Amino acid sequence: MSNLPLTKDQGKASRKVLVVDDAFMNRVMLEDMLSDSYDVEAVEDGSDALERLEDHPLDYGIVLLDLNMPKVSGFAVLEKMTEWELIDKIPVIVITGDESYETEMHALALGATDFVRKPFDARVVSHRVKNTFDLFAYKHNLEDLVAEQTKDLRKSNKLLREQADRIQQFNENTIDLLGMVVEYRHTESGQHVQRVKAYTELLCKCIKENYPEYGLTDDDVFRIAQASVLHDLGKIAIPDSVLLKPGRLTDDEYNQMKNHTIYGYELVSQIKGAWDDDFATIVRQICRHHHERYDGKGYPDGLAGEDIPIAAQAVSVADVYDALVTDRVYKAAYTPEVAYNMIQNNECGVFSPKLMKCLELVRPEFEEIVRNASFDDDGLHSLLLGS
Amino acid sequence: MTLEEFYNQVGGSLDEAMARLYKEDLIKKYLGMFLQDDSYTKLGEAVAAKDWREVFATSHNLKGMAANLELKNLFEASSLLCEDVRHGDPTGDMDAMYAAVKTEYENAVAAIKQVI
C-alpha cells in the first residue's frame, strides 16, 4: 500500500503537490517538508491555484490550501473545484491556524479532506499528505480497475450477443428450410415461401406503424415474418394424389386439402422445446388460420373479423397475393395491378379494411418484389424430385 | 547566541521547535526568512488606517509564523490582536494590543539577528 504505482496518465493521480498559501514562509516550510517525496509547486493565492487547476488538473495529486488569502480565498477555491468536478479527484488538505469550528466545518462541507494545523509539524504534515495521497491513489486505482472490468464485461456481452445472433440465424435458416421442404413437395417452388415472408413483413410493419391497437413490436413483426414460411406446413400430411393432382379437385379432395390448416396446427403443436411460447403461438395461429376470411366464411374454424389473429390475417393476404402474381398449374400469372384490384375487390377472399389500407400503402414495395422475383426457379425443385 | 538561549529570550522552547522542524539549520533558515516578511510592516499600516480586515489578515499571518517558529511571546501578543478583530471592529484596547505586538516583534527580531 505504501508505494502504489502512480503514473501520469490521464485520470490517474500524479505526484505533484500544489501548495497554496499567501505567507511565503509557510510555502517554504511545506515545500521543505514534502519535497523529498513529492514534486511541490507553491503559489501565493487562490487565483494562481485555480489557474493551474483549470489548465492542468491532472498534474496535481493533492492540494494544500490556506483559507485566508488576499485575492481568492481557500473557500472560493474549494467551490470552484466542486464546480469543475475536481473535488472528488484531487484531495484538498486545508492549512489552518486556530480557525473556528464553524470555519473548519465549512471547509469540510465544501469537500476538504483533512487539515494541517499551524504550527506545522514536519512529520504530521508528511504523514497526513502521504495518507491522503495514497488513499486517493488507491481510490483512483479501484476506479480504473472497475473501468477495466466494465470494459471486459462489455466485451463478453458483445460476444454473447454475437453468439445469440448466430443461433438466431441458424434457427431462422432451419425454419426457412422446413418451409421450403413443404414447397418442394408440390408444384410451387421454394421461392413462394420466401416471397410470402417478404410480403408478410411489409404488411406487419405497416400495421405496426398505423394501427397501434394491435400492439405489434418490431420483434413481433420479425417473428410473424419468420413464422409465415411455415403456413403450409400441414401440406406434408396431404396425399400426393390430392396435393399433386393436376386437374380439378373433387369436393372430397378439396375438403382433404383444406385440412392442411389443421394438420399444420397439430404438427407444430407437437413441437416442444424448439421455440419459445410466443413464437410457437404465432406459428400455430398462422398454420391454422391463414385461410379464414374476415366475413367468417373461411376455414377451418369460420373465425370472423378480429377473432382471426393478426399474424394469420397478414399471411393470408401475402399468400393470396403471391398466388395471383405467380404462374400456377391451373392458371397463368396476373399482373400486379390486376392482382391488387382483385384483392381490393374481394374477389379472392375478404380481408380487414385495415389490412387493405396497408396493402395500398405497401403496394409499390410489393410490386418491387414481383419485379425482382425469379419465377424460373424450378431447377432446385427438379433436382429434389430427381427429374 | 545559541538557539536554546534564543528561545529563552523569545519565550519558546527549543525542544518544541526541534520536535516539529528537526534541524537547527532549518529553524535558522526560517528565522532568517521571518526577517524578510513584511506582515509586521503591513500590520502597522493597517492599524494606522483602521483597516480592521487588513489588521486581521496581517496579524493572522504574523501569528501563524510565530507559531511555526515557536516565537511564543509574539504568538500570544498577535493572537490577542488577531482574535479581537476577527469579526470586524476592535472590542479591546487596540493601542495596547498593538504596542504589545510591537514590543514582542522587536524583541524577536533583535534576538534572531543574534542567533542566525
Chai-1 contact restraints between the chains, C-beta under 6 A:
chainA,res_idxA,chainB,res_idxB,connection_type,confidence,min_distance_angstrom,max_distance_angstrom,comment,restraint_id
A,A23,B,N61,contact,1.0,0.0,6.0,A-B,restraint_1
A,M25,B,M33,contact,1.0,0.0,6.0,A-B,restraint_2
A,M25,B,M65,contact,1.0,0.0,6.0,A-B,restraint_3
A,N68,B,H60,contact,1.0,0.0,6.0,A-B,restraint_4
A,G97,B,G64,contact,1.0,0.0,6.0,A-B,restraint_5
A,K118,B,G64,contact,1.0,0.0,6.0,A-B,restraint_6
A,K118,B,A67,contact,1.0,0.0,6.0,A-B,restraint_7
A,K118,B,N68,contact,1.0,0.0,6.0,A-B,restraint_8
A,P119,B,R20,contact,1.0,0.0,6.0,A-B,restraint_9
A,P119,B,A67,contact,1.0,0.0,6.0,A-B,restraint_10
A,P119,B,N68,contact,1.0,0.0,6.0,A-B,restraint_11
A,F120,B,N68,contact,1.0,0.0,6.0,A-B,restraint_12
A,D121,B,R20,contact,1.0,0.0,6.0,A-B,restraint_13
A,A122,B,L21,contact,1.0,0.0,6.0,A-B,restraint_14
A,A122,B,Y22,contact,1.0,0.0,6.0,A-B,restraint_15
